[in-house]
Amino acid sequence: MREYIGIDIGGTKCAVVRGDESGRILEKRSFPTTDRANTLEQIFEHTGQIITDRTKAIGVSCGGPLDSKTGVILGPPNLPGWDYVPVTEYLTERFHLPAYLENDANACAVAEWRFGAGKGCENLIFLTFGTGLGAGLILDGKLYRGACGMAGEVGHVRLFPEGHTGYGKAGSYEGYCSGGGIAQYGLGSARELADKARAGDPRALAVWEQTGRNLGRLLAILIDILNPDVIVIGSIYARAGDLMREACEQILAAEVLEPSLRACRVVPALLGESLGDVAALSVAMGIRE
């Protein structure tokens, strides 16, 4: 069976994994993200330690902005100093294998489409709903990147004229439907608020209800415009979706065209904690049309 190397570059930690074409993780190395030079060297070192003669390609999943066509990381806000990093060129020169780069939300969308909750669907939307909020779009069985690779930046869309700040914009969806946004209520982190809500704390329950309504407004727009088969939501929704689902569904029932709502499932990511690893492997397998 063919094998691949997947590299998941995050703002606080990185992972290098070896996996097969079924999405199964065979070996994994994790390490903290530090400065650019040291982190790249760690990536090269761990890749060299787990690569085999069965490895066919290398995939890199990373937050944007980036250029997936040229394989260049272009200064993501969570990676200070990574202003122009031709990462696929570095990897190909060192390991003599094809290497590919993709936005992490797109990579996760493909992973859930191939191996997770969206398997068998033609039209899928993946929402990160983690520290920030972004989307990956599978439309008519193909990854949709847009004119300059910026499709799916739903966190930047404005929900309110002012309010919580996310994606550099006050009142944006990322300011409300993300870990960073939820923390701006001043009552604790999303994880802490989930624990408080399950213990019956009324203020925590109110935050989750409001978050569910805000998420519902975003999903209503996406469903009416893109008419997907499934919306897969990761991270916080996968862990705390039960706390916001009722409020979200009430908004969807009131706002969405009935045939489109009936055709669409809204589900948590199926790949769970392995999503980032499988996403990077999916990039290596080749998600370019």
C-alpha positions as CSV (number, residue, x, y, z in Angstrom):
1,M,0.0,0.0,0.0
2,R,1.3,3.5,-0.9
3,E,2.4,5.7,2.0
4,Y,2.6,9.5,2.4
5,I,4.1,12.0,4.8
6,G,1.7,14.7,6.2
7,I,3.0,17.8,7.9
8,D,0.6,19.9,10.0
9,I,2.0,23.3,10.8
10,G,0.2,25.2,13.6
11,G,0.8,28.3,15.6
12,T,1.7,26.4,18.8
13,K,2.6,22.9,17.7
14,C,3.5,20.9,14.6
15,A,3.0,17.3,13.6
16,V,4.8,15.1,11.1
17,V,2.9,11.8,10.3
18,R,3.4,8.8,8.1
19,G,0.2,7.2,6.8
20,D,-1.3,5.1,4.0
21,E,-3.8,5.8,1.3
22,S,-6.7,4.7,3.5
23,G,-6.0,7.6,5.8
24,R,-4.5,5.4,8.6
25,I,-1.8,7.0,10.7
26,L,1.2,4.7,10.9
27,E,3.7,6.9,12.8
28,K,3.5,10.4,14.3
29,R,6.0,13.0,15.7
30,S,4.8,16.1,17.4
31,F,6.8,19.1,18.6
32,P,6.2,22.8,19.6
33,T,6.3,25.5,17.0
34,T,9.1,28.0,17.8
35,D,10.9,30.3,15.4
36,R,10.9,29.7,11.6
37,A,14.4,28.3,11.2
38,N,14.2,25.9,14.2
39,T,10.7,24.7,13.3
40,L,11.7,24.0,9.7
41,E,14.7,22.1,10.8
42,Q,12.5,20.0,13.2
43,I,10.2,19.3,10.3
44,F,13.0,18.2,8.1
45,E,14.5,16.1,10.9
46,H,11.3,14.3,11.8
47,T,10.4,13.7,8.2
48,G,13.7,12.2,7.5
49,Q,13.3,9.8,10.5
50,I,9.9,8.4,9.4
51,I,10.0,8.5,5.6
52,T,10.3,5.1,3.9
53,D,10.9,3.8,0.4
54,R,7.1,3.4,0.1
55,T,6.5,7.1,0.5
56,K,5.1,8.7,-2.6
57,A,4.6,12.3,-1.7
58,I,4.6,14.9,1.1
59,G,1.7,17.2,2.1
60,V,1.8,20.3,4.2
61,S,-1.3,21.7,5.9
62,C,-0.9,25.3,7.2
63,G,-3.0,28.3,8.0
64,G,-3.2,31.0,5.4
65,P,-2.4,33.2,3.7
66,L,-0.5,31.0,1.4
67,D,-0.1,30.1,-2.3
68,S,-1.0,26.5,-2.9
69,K,0.0,26.7,-6.6
70,T,3.6,27.7,-5.8
71,G,3.8,26.0,-2.4
72,V,4.7,29.2,-0.6
73,I,3.6,30.2,3.0
74,L,2.9,34.0,3.0
75,G,3.0,35.1,6.6
76,P,0.1,33.6,8.5
77,P,-0.8,35.7,11.6
78,N,-0.2,32.7,13.9
79,L,3.3,32.2,12.4
80,P,5.3,35.4,12.9
81,G,8.3,35.5,10.6
82,W,7.0,33.1,8.0
83,D,6.5,35.8,5.5
84,Y,7.8,34.0,2.4
85,V,8.6,30.3,2.9
86,P,8.8,28.1,-0.2
87,V,8.2,25.1,1.9
88,T,7.4,22.6,-0.9
89,E,10.6,23.6,-2.7
90,Y,12.6,22.9,0.5
91,L,11.0,19.5,1.0
92,T,11.4,18.4,-2.6
93,E,15.0,19.4,-2.7
94,R,15.7,17.5,0.5
95,F,13.7,14.4,0.0
96,H,13.4,14.1,-3.8
97,L,9.6,13.7,-3.6
98,P,6.7,15.8,-4.9
99,A,5.4,18.1,-2.1
100,Y,2.2,20.0,-1.9
101,L,0.8,22.8,0.3
102,E,-2.8,23.6,1.2
103,N,-4.7,25.9,3.5
104,D,-5.6,24.0,6.7
105,A,-9.4,24.5,6.3
106,N,-9.3,23.2,2.7
107,A,-7.2,20.2,3.8
108,C,-9.6,19.4,6.6
109,A,-12.6,19.7,4.2
110,V,-10.9,17.1,1.9
111,A,-10.1,14.8,4.8
112,E,-13.7,14.8,6.0
113,W,-14.9,14.4,2.4
114,R,-12.6,11.4,1.7
115,F,-12.5,9.6,5.1
116,G,-15.0,11.3,7.5
117,A,-18.5,12.7,7.9
118,G,-18.8,13.8,4.2
119,K,-17.7,10.6,2.6
120,G,-19.8,10.0,-0.6
121,C,-21.1,13.6,-0.8
122,E,-20.7,15.9,-3.8
123,N,-21.1,19.2,-1.9
124,L,-19.6,19.7,1.5
125,I,-18.7,22.7,3.7
126,F,-16.2,22.3,6.5
127,L,-16.0,24.9,9.2
128,T,-13.0,25.0,11.5
129,F,-14.7,26.6,14.5
130,G,-11.5,26.5,16.6
131,T,-9.3,29.3,17.7
132,G,-10.6,31.1,14.6
133,L,-13.3,30.4,12.0
134,G,-12.7,29.4,8.4
135,A,-14.2,27.2,5.8
136,G,-13.2,24.7,3.2
137,L,-15.6,24.1,0.3
138,I,-16.1,21.0,-1.8
139,L,-18.5,21.9,-4.6
140,D,-19.6,19.4,-7.3
141,G,-17.0,17.0,-6.1
142,K,-14.1,19.4,-6.3
143,L,-12.2,21.6,-3.9
144,Y,-13.1,25.2,-4.5
145,R,-10.4,27.7,-3.9
146,G,-11.7,30.8,-5.7
147,A,-9.9,33.4,-7.8
148,C,-6.9,33.9,-5.5
149,G,-7.2,31.0,-3.1
150,M,-9.2,33.0,-0.5
151,A,-12.6,31.2,-0.9
152,G,-14.2,30.2,2.4
153,E,-13.0,33.0,4.7
154,V,-16.4,33.1,6.4
155,G,-14.8,34.4,9.7
156,H,-14.3,37.8,8.0
157,V,-18.0,38.3,7.2
158,R,-19.6,40.8,9.5
159,L,-22.4,39.6,11.8
160,F,-23.0,42.8,13.8
161,P,-22.0,46.5,13.1
162,E,-19.7,46.3,16.1
163,G,-18.8,44.0,18.9
164,H,-16.3,41.2,19.4
165,T,-13.3,41.3,17.2
166,G,-12.2,38.4,15.0
167,Y,-10.2,38.3,11.8
168,G,-9.3,41.9,12.3
169,K,-12.9,43.1,12.1
170,A,-15.2,44.1,14.9
171,G,-18.6,42.3,14.8
172,S,-17.3,39.5,12.5
173,Y,-18.5,35.9,12.7
174,E,-15.0,34.9,13.9
175,G,-15.6,37.3,16.8
176,Y,-18.5,35.1,17.9
177,C,-18.2,31.6,16.5
178,S,-14.7,30.7,17.5
179,G,-12.7,30.1,20.7
180,G,-11.2,33.5,20.5
181,G,-14.6,35.1,20.1
182,I,-16.3,33.1,22.9
183,A,-13.5,34.2,25.3
184,Q,-14.4,37.8,24.6
185,Y,-17.6,37.4,26.7
186,G,-15.1,37.5,29.7
187,L,-16.5,34.4,31.4
188,G,-13.7,32.0,30.5
189,S,-12.5,29.9,27.6
190,A,-14.8,27.8,25.4
191,R,-13.7,24.6,27.3
192,E,-14.3,26.3,30.7
193,L,-17.7,27.6,29.6
194,A,-18.7,24.1,28.3
195,D,-17.9,22.7,31.8
196,K,-19.8,25.5,33.5
197,A,-22.8,25.1,31.2
198,R,-23.0,21.3,31.8
199,A,-22.9,22.1,35.6
200,G,-26.0,24.4,35.0
201,D,-24.3,27.8,35.1
202,P,-27.0,30.2,33.6
203,R,-24.5,32.7,32.2
204,A,-22.5,30.0,30.5
205,L,-25.7,28.4,29.1
206,A,-26.7,31.9,27.8
207,V,-23.4,32.2,26.0
208,W,-23.8,28.9,24.3
209,E,-27.4,29.7,23.3
210,Q,-26.2,33.0,21.7
211,T,-23.3,31.2,20.0
212,G,-25.8,28.7,18.6
213,R,-28.0,31.5,17.2
214,N,-25.0,33.2,15.7
215,L,-23.8,30.0,14.1
216,G,-27.3,29.3,12.8
217,R,-27.3,32.7,11.0
218,L,-24.0,31.8,9.3
219,L,-25.2,28.3,8.3
220,A,-28.4,29.7,6.9
221,I,-26.5,31.9,4.5
222,L,-24.2,29.1,3.5
223,I,-27.1,26.6,2.9
224,D,-29.2,29.1,0.9
225,I,-26.3,30.1,-1.3
226,L,-24.4,26.9,-1.8
227,N,-27.0,24.2,-1.2
228,P,-24.6,21.6,0.3
229,D,-25.3,18.0,1.2
230,V,-23.5,18.3,4.5
231,I,-21.9,20.9,6.7
232,V,-19.1,19.4,8.9
233,I,-18.0,21.5,11.9
234,G,-14.8,20.8,13.7
235,S,-13.1,21.5,17.0
236,I,-15.3,23.3,19.5
237,Y,-18.5,22.2,17.8
238,A,-17.4,18.6,17.8
239,R,-16.9,18.9,21.6
240,A,-19.7,21.2,22.6
241,G,-22.3,21.1,19.8
242,D,-24.9,19.8,22.1
243,L,-24.9,23.1,24.0
244,M,-25.7,25.2,20.9
245,R,-27.6,22.8,18.6
246,E,-31.1,23.6,19.6
247,A,-30.6,27.4,19.2
248,C,-28.8,26.8,15.9
249,E,-31.6,24.6,14.6
250,Q,-34.3,27.1,15.5
251,I,-32.6,29.8,13.4
252,L,-32.1,27.3,10.5
253,A,-35.8,26.4,10.6
254,A,-36.8,30.1,10.5
255,E,-34.4,31.3,7.9
256,V,-33.5,28.6,5.3
257,L,-35.4,27.6,2.3
258,E,-37.2,24.3,3.2
259,P,-35.9,22.1,0.4
260,S,-32.3,23.2,1.0
261,L,-32.6,22.6,4.7
262,R,-34.1,19.2,4.2
263,A,-31.2,18.2,1.9
264,C,-28.5,19.3,4.2
265,R,-27.0,17.6,7.3
266,V,-25.1,19.6,9.9
267,V,-22.7,17.3,11.8
268,P,-19.6,17.3,13.9
269,A,-16.3,16.3,12.3
270,L,-16.0,12.5,12.4
271,L,-12.2,12.3,12.4
272,G,-11.9,13.9,15.8
273,E,-8.4,14.5,17.2
274,S,-6.8,12.8,14.1
275,L,-8.4,15.4,11.7
276,G,-5.3,17.6,11.3
277,D,-3.1,14.5,10.7
278,V,-5.4,13.0,8.1
279,A,-5.8,16.5,6.5
280,A,-2.1,16.8,5.9
281,L,-2.0,13.2,4.5
282,S,-4.9,14.2,2.2
283,V,-2.7,17.0,0.8
284,A,0.0,14.6,0.0
285,M,-2.4,12.3,-1.8
286,G,-3.1,15.1,-4.2
287,I,-6.2,17.3,-3.9
288,R,-5.5,19.4,-6.9
289,E,-7.9,19.0,-9.8
